[in-house]
């Protein structure tokens, strides 16, 4: 539990240094707004300290370290132009326009220069400037000048540009030396730690990458330097250890080692093929989901992978999501012998979403209030044109399968169904061994041209989701401007075994697509009414969810998901027939079991299947055969001997039915 930090007994007005002399405090929150410690406090009401270890404090520390990085780069390469340098999860980056790419040797020199700047103890001093003053001071920084011109529209400016400019006043932060000289400056909203000395020694530079200015391939490519920053060197060391463990768990590495999936060049970037073992895990995921959906009153449907342009015009995807769609395929055009067009063709698109087709299923015939709620469910493969630089194993692909559901409900049913959907999502994810959840409510912002629909329906939908989220008892964060174009949504986030946060399921309320498609149902009054849609993806995508599970379990899946659940290992070849009989019995119970009949020695067989992370190895020799028993060997190397065959089978079947994670002898007791 964090210690409570109370204000010092000092006369007001006073700056934050006097109000909170505790050295762990790096900034203030006044009336909900984060400010520098140098800010003058006139009233203690609504004033809170921000410690360096808090979420806001870490972001401030990391952003300040990004400034130290940028200053160091310009000391070494004075002609380097500054892009943006926001804090990110676990670290920061800064983009630079340079003639020659950075090298690993450059990073070493930059780090040494950063260490000097930290030791110099330069103060971060905030200064308000006009647009014209900023342009004059930053006339040699073309990227900064561009941001000044886009002030107030930071989403269009660049991802992360909110650390530079916003809707309010422009500010520049000067780095002032102990003798009062401005050593460096940057366009920035702040806040920052009081001095570079507070950056300390819990930071490091991690890698170099290329990045297009403002995220567009049409713009210049900049050099991006990534880093990480923590309050102490011990926390930095712990973070690096987590990174090492994450590298061991990388799903791309495990996918190759365990023969689960691949990305053949012949198929194309971002398009995966699933190998037999990976296919087993995916099928188990899908079959369990199908069973749960049937129990929950959902009906399974199928829709094609491609459709005519007009459908996505009506749904508005070709207006708001065109950049994320593959180019059209022009079909059905006919020409005569002279090459003249006799029949105009039609543009078809690979579908990026399943919802328009589910809408057409609803619209196929007249619907009554008695038909509602209608819950449609599909494992629908969709295609999105991701930039090649954004692709990342199974977590960012161009073709993926959504476990997509669309519910058509009456307005009176809306909140109750949304609550059921969220509960369904949580219980399903717990089936897969995930337990640590929080929610994020994504709302629209004031840029109305980005959204469809009227204010009243948006407000109703947002309020309903907020009540549903709060009723869950989970931590809730509200975020403006992250809603889908047709309605607000709840995103569910979970933490894996390494404490990393992943966004998984989403629940979205939509008054707008039913309006655009003129959906109707007949109410009990005999009149026509408009249904409301709930969009819901549980896994998000089968590919991404599989990757998350693979890393969460480091490839050592619970028994029910393991590609091979049991392998029999005879002490010598003459005992293989005995294990064949046991494995045959296991297969009658639906257990995925094999006997290793290879010529390898027993110890090598054990090592092979341990490396392949098989949860249960059954070993048998003369004593076991005579007694009608087997010995269990587990992933951690522990062993349980002399288990009667019937008891062994019962334990295995129970572990599968109970979805147990079995790594040790105690797990199967």
N, C-alpha and C positions, 0 to 999 in steps of 0.2 A: 504493500500500500504506500502511495506517495505521501511524504510528509506535507502537512499543511503549512504554507508560507504566509505569514501575516505581515501587513504593512508595518514599517518602523514608526515609532512615535516621533514624527517630525512635523514642523509647521508647514502648512500648505499656503501658497503653491510651492511645489518641489518637483524636481525631475525624478524619473523612475529609478535612478541610481540610489537616491536618498530614500525613496519610499520602500524599495525592495533591495536592501544591501546584500542579500544572499547571493553568492557568486554563481549559483546554478541558474539564476534568473537571467534570461537573455533578451526578453522583450516584455511588453505589456499588452493586455487586452482591455480596451476602454470602450464600453458600450457595444461590445461584440466585435470591435475593429482592432486588428493587431497593429501595434505601433512600436517604434524604437524605444529603448530605455531612456534616451535623451528627451523624450516627450515630457512636457510639463503637465503635472497632475494638479488639478485645482479642487477636485472632489473625489473622495475615495469610493463613492457609490458606483458600482459597475466596473471597478478596476480590479483586474486579476493579473497575477504574475504568470509568465510563460517560462517554464523551465526548459533547459536544453534537451532533456530526455523526453519531453512531451512530443506529440505528433507535430504541432506547430513549431516547437523549438527545434526539432530535427530538421524541418524544412528550412528554417531560417539559417541554421548552421550550414546546411548543404548549399544553399544559395550563396551564402557568404564565401564558402570555399570555392564556388564556381567563379566568383569575382577575383579571388586570389589567383586562380588558374589563369583567368583572362589577362590580369595584370602581368603575370609571369610570362605569358606568351608574347605580349607586346614589348616586354623588356628584351626578350631574345629575338623576336621578329617584329621590329617596329612597324613594318608595313602591313601586318596582319589586320584584316578588317573584322570587327566584332559582329557576330550574329546575335543569338540569344543564349542564355545560360540558366535554365530553370532547375529547381530541385525535382527529382523523380523518386520513385520507390527505391529506397536504400542508397540513394546517391544523388548525382547531378551530372550535367554535361554542359559543354559550351561549344558553340559552332563558330568556326573561323573561316574567313576567306583568305586563302594563302596561295602563292604561286606554286609552291612545291609541297606535296603531301608530308605530313609528319611521319617520322620514323620512330622505332623503339628507342634509338639513341636520343632523339629529340625529347621524348618523354622523361628520360633520366635528367636531362638538363633543366627541363621545365619544373620537375619536382624539386630539384635543388634550389631553383629560384623561388619557388613557392615557400620553401622552408625559410629562406631569407626574409620574405615579406611577412610571414607569420611572426618571426622573431622581432621584426621592426615595430610591431605593435601599432600599426597605422589605424587611426580611428575612421569608422564609416560615418560620414556626415551627410545628412539629408539636406537637399536644397531644391526649393520649388523654382521652376523656370517656365517662361512662356514658350509657346511653340517656336516663335522666331528665335528666342535665345537658345533653345535647344538645337535648332538647325545651325546656328552660327557656331556653337561650341562643338558640334559633332559633324561639321561640314566634310570631314575626311572619312566619315563612317557611313557609306551608302546604305547599308542594311538598316542602321539605326534611323537614318533619315526616312526610309520607307515606312518604318513602324510609326514614326511621328505622324506621317500623313494618314495612317490608318487608325489613329487613336479613337477608341470608342467601339471599334469592331475587331477586337483581338482574335476572335475565332477565324476571321478572314485573314488576319495578319499572319499568324503562324501558331501551330500547337506550342504551348508553353510561353507565348508572348505576353500573357497576362502579368508576368513578372517584370515586364518592361513598361508597358503602357496599359491604361485602362480607360474607363469612361470619365475619370476625374482629372485632377491636375497632373501635369507632367513634373517629374522630379529627377534630379541627377544626384547620384551618391559620389561624393569626393572621398578618396582615400588620403587622409591627412596625416603627415608624419608628426613625430613628437615635437619638432621645432616649427610646426604650423604650416609646412609646405604641402600643397596638393600634389601628391605623387602620381595620381591616376584618377580617372573618373569614368562613370558609366551611366547611361540612361537606365533608370531602374525605379520601380515602385517601392521596393523594400518590403518589410524592414530587414535590418541586418543585425548581427551580433555587434556589440559596442566597438570591438577592435579586432584586428587580424590575429592578435595573440590568442583570442578565445577560440580560434579555429583549432589550436592545439596540435596534437600529433596523431589523432585518431582518423586520419584520412589517407587516401592513396589514389593514384590514377590507375585505371584498369584497362582501358583499351582505346583504340582509334577506329573510327568508322567514317564512311562518307554519308552525307545527308544533303538532300536538295533544300535550298532556301524556301521556306514557307511550305515545305512538303510537296512541291510540284516539280515534276521532271522537266518542265519548261524553264525552270529557274536555274541559276548557277549551282553547281555542286560544291558544298562546303566540306571542311574537315571537322569532324566532331570528336572531341576528347571526352571520354566518360571517366567519372571518378566516384568514389564513395567517401562518406564522412560520418563519423560517430563521435560521441562526447569523449571517449577515452580510447587509448590504444588497446586495452583489453577487449573492448567491444568491437573494435576493428578486427582483432585477431579472431574473435568468436564468429564474426561475419564471414571471414575468409574460410574458416572451417566449415561453415554452412555451405559456402559456395563449393568447396571440395566435395562435400557429401552430395550436393545437388548435381555436380558433374557426374558422379558415379550413378546417379538415378536418372540422368538425362534419357528421356523416352526414345530419342533417336538412337542412342548408344545401345540401350536395352533391347530396342526393337530388332536391331541387327544381331546382337548376341543370342537372343532367345528365339530368333527366326519368326518374328511376328508380322512384319510388314516391310514394304520398301517403296521407293519412289524411282522407278526405272526412267532413265533419260528418254527411252523410246516412247513412253506414255506422255510425258510433259511435266513441267514444273507445277508443284502443288497438287498433284494427282497421285493418290496412293493406291497400291494394290495390297491386299491382305493375304498373308500366307496361311496355310492350314491352322497352325496354332493360334495365330491372331484371330482368324475367323471363328474359332471355337469360343474365345473370350467374348468377341463381339456378339456372336449368336446368343450366348448366355445372357448378356446384358439385354439384348432386344427381346428375348423370350420372357425374361422376368418382367420387363416393362410391359409387354403385351398382356401378360397374365394380370398384372396390377391394374392396367387400364380397363380390361374387361370387368374386373371386380368393381371398378369405379364408375361404370356406366358409360364408357366410351365405346364408339364404333369405329372399327378400322376401315380406312379408305385408301385408294391408290389414285395417283394423278400422274400425267406425263411429265417428262423432263423439259419439254419445249412447248411454247405456245405463241399464238399470234401477238403482234405488237399491240393491237388495240386493247387487249386485256390489261396490259401493264400501263397503258395510257389512262384507262379508266381508274385503275387502282392508285395512280399517281406515282408509281415506282419509276416510270421513265422521266418524271420531272425531278423528283427528289433523290433518286438513287441511280441515275443513269451511269455515272462514273464507276459504279461498283458492278455493272453488268457487262457481260461479254458482248462484243459487237453482234449486230443482227445477221441472220442467215436469210438470204433472199430466195424464196421458193415460189413455185407454181406459175412462173412467168412462161408464156407461150409466144413463139414467133413463127411467122410464115417462112416459105422458102427463100424469100428475099431478105430475111432478117428483120422484118418489121414486127413490132410487138402487136400481137392480136389479143392478148389477155395480160392484164397487169398482174405482176406478182405481189407477194405479201412478205413482209419482214416477220421472221420468227425470232424469238429470243429464248436462250436457255434461262430457266426460271431461277431468280435469286431468292424467291420466297414461295411458300406453298399457299399462302392465305387467299389469293384471288381465285384459285381453283376450288378451294373448299367453299368459298362464297357461292360459286356456280353450282356446287352440289346442293347447297341450301335452296338456291333459287330455282332449281329444276322443276319443282312443283309447289303448289300452294301449301302453306304451313299454318298450323293452328297453335294456339297457346298450349294445347295439350302435348304438342311435339317438343316443347321446350322445357328444360334446357336440352339442346342438341349438342352432343359432345363428339366432335370428329377428331380422329387421331391417325397420323401417318408417319412412317419412317420415310420421309421424302428427301431425295437427293437434290441439292440445289447447287448453283454455280455462281461464284462471285469473282470478279476480275481483281484479284489482289496484285499489287505491284510485286515484282520478283524479289525486291529487297525486303519486303515485309513477310515473305513466306518463312515458316519455321516449323519443320516437322509436321506432326499432325495437329498442332495447335493453331496454325494459320495456313490454310490450304485454299485451293481454288474450287474444289469439288468436295462437298461433305454432306452427310445425312443428318437431317434434323428430326428428332422425335417431336414432331410438330402437332400441336392440338389447337383447334379453334372451337370455342363454345359460343353458341348462339342462345342468348337468354333474354328474358323480359327484363325491363328496368327493375321490377321488384325482386327479381332473382339475382341481380348483379352482385351485390355485396356478399350474399351467402355463397354464391358459386365461386367468387374470387377467394373467399376464405377457405373453401374446400380445396381449391386448386393449390393454394399455398401449403395447406396441410398435406396434401397428396405429394407435393414436391419434397417436402421435408422428410416425410416417412420413407419415400423411395430412396432418397440419397442416404438415409441412415441404413437402408438395406445394403448399400455398397460400402459401409464402414466409415462414412463421413459424418462428423458429429458437431463440428464447430462452425456455426453459421451467424451471419449478420445480414441485414437488409439495406438496400439503397433505393430510395424513392426518386426516380428521375422525372423531373417536371419540365414544362416548357419555359422559355424565357420570353423577353419582350420583343424579340425579332420575329414579328408575326408572319413575315413572308415565308418563313421556314415551316410553318405548321398549317394544317388544314382544319377546318371546323370552327365552331363558334366558342366564345369564351365560356358560356354557360355550361356546355357539355364538358369542356376541359376541366372546369372547376368541379363539376359533379364527379367526374372520373377520378380526379386527383384526390378529392376528399374521401371517396370510397376506398381507394387503395391505401390512403394514409390510415384509415380506421382499421383495415384488414392487417396492415403491417404492425400497428401498435398492439392489436389483439394477440399477435403471435408471441409477444413477450421478448422478441429478439431485439438486439441493438438496431436502431434505425437512423440512417443518415439521409438527409434530403439534399438533392443536387439539382440546381436549375440548369435548364438548357440541354439536358441529356435525354429527353423523351424521344420516342419514335415520332415520325412526322404526323401520325394519326392519333396519338394518344399517350398518356403517361404510363409508366411501367414501374414495377418492382423488380430489381435485380437481386438475386440471392448470391451471397459470397460465402466461400468456405475456406478454411485453412487446412493445409495438408500436413503430413508428418513432419515437415521441416518448418512449419509455421508460415509458409507462403500463402498469400491470399489469391484465390481464383474466383472469377465470376462465372457462375454456372447458369442456373435457371433464370427465366424471366417470365413475368406475368404482366400483360399489357391490356388495358381497357380501351375500347375503340368504339366511339359513337359515329365516327366519320365514314369508314368504309361501308357500313350498312346504308348510310345516306347516299354515297356515291353510286352504289349498285342498286339503290331503290329496293332494299330488302324489306319484306313485310311478313307479318303473320296475322291471323284473324284472332282477335281477343274474345273473351267471354261475352263482351257486349256486341259481338258481331261486326265490329269495326276493324279496319286495318291499322296495325301498329308497327312501329319500327323496332326491331330487335337491337340488342347491344352485343358486340363481339368481345370475347376475351381471347387474346392470343397467348399461347403458352408453349415454351420449349423447356423440357425438363433437363435433359443432358446438355442442352445447347446444341451440340453436335456429337454424334457417336464418336467421331475421330478425336475431337478435343477431350471429351470425357474419358475416353480410353487412355489417352496420353496422361491425363491428370492421375487416373488410378494407377497407371504403370509407374509413375514417379512416386506417388504416395506410398505404394507398397514395395518400391524398388524391385518390381518384377515378381516379388513373392506374394502372389495373389492368395486370397482366402480359397479354401479347398473348392468351393462351388464354382469359382471362376477360373481356376487353374486349367490350362490346356490339357495337361496330363495330371490326373489327380493322385494316382497310385502307380508305382512301378515295382514289379517283383524282381528281386536280385537273389539268385541262387548262390549259396556258398560254393557249390560246384555244379557242373552241368547235370549230374544225375538227380538233382533236386528241382530242376526246371519244370518237370511234368507236374510235380506237387503244386508249385506256384501257379502253373497254367490252370489247374482246377480251381484254385482260389480266385484267380483273376476272372475266370469264366463265371463264377458265382457273383462276383462284384459287378460284372457287366450286366447281369440280369437285373440288377438294381439301378442300372443307368450310370454306373461309375465308369469314368474314363480311365481304364487301367491297362497296363501292358506288362509283359515279362521281358527282361533284357536277355536275349539269347545270343548276344555277341560273344566273340572269343576273348574279350577283355577279362582280366582278372577281377575278382570281386571288388577289391579296393578301388580300382580304376572306375568300375561301374558306379560305385557309390559317389566318387568325386564328380563324374560326368553328370549324374542326375541331381546332385547337390548344386552344381554350377548352373544347371538348367532350372533350378528353383522348384523342383517337384516337391510338393508338400509332404507326401508320405511314401516312404520306401519300405517294402515288406521283404525281410531277409529270412531265408529258411535254409536249414541244414539237416543233418541226420536226426538230431535231437528233436527239432521241431516236427519233422515228418512223423517220427515215432509217436510223439505226444499229441499230434493234431493241433499244433500251435504255429505262430509266426512271431517274428520280432519286428517292431517298428523302429525305423530310424528317421530322425526329423532334420529339418533344415539347419538347426543350430549344432548338429552333431550328437545330440542326446539320443538315447536309445531305450526302449522298453522291451524286455524279452519275455518269451513264453506266454503270449496272449492266445487263448483258444480262438480258433478260426471264426466261429460264430460270433464271439465277442468282438473280434477285430472288425468283422464286416459291419456289425451293428454300430460300432464307434465311428467308422468311416462314413456310413450313411447318415448318421446323426450330425456329424460335422458339416456335411454338405447341406442337409436340410436346414440346419441352424445358421448357415452362412458364417461359420467359424473361421477365424484366421489361426492357422495351426503352424507354428514355427518351432515349438518345444514340446517335450513330453507332457508337461503340465497342461498344455492347450488341449490335449486329447484325452485327458483323464476323465 
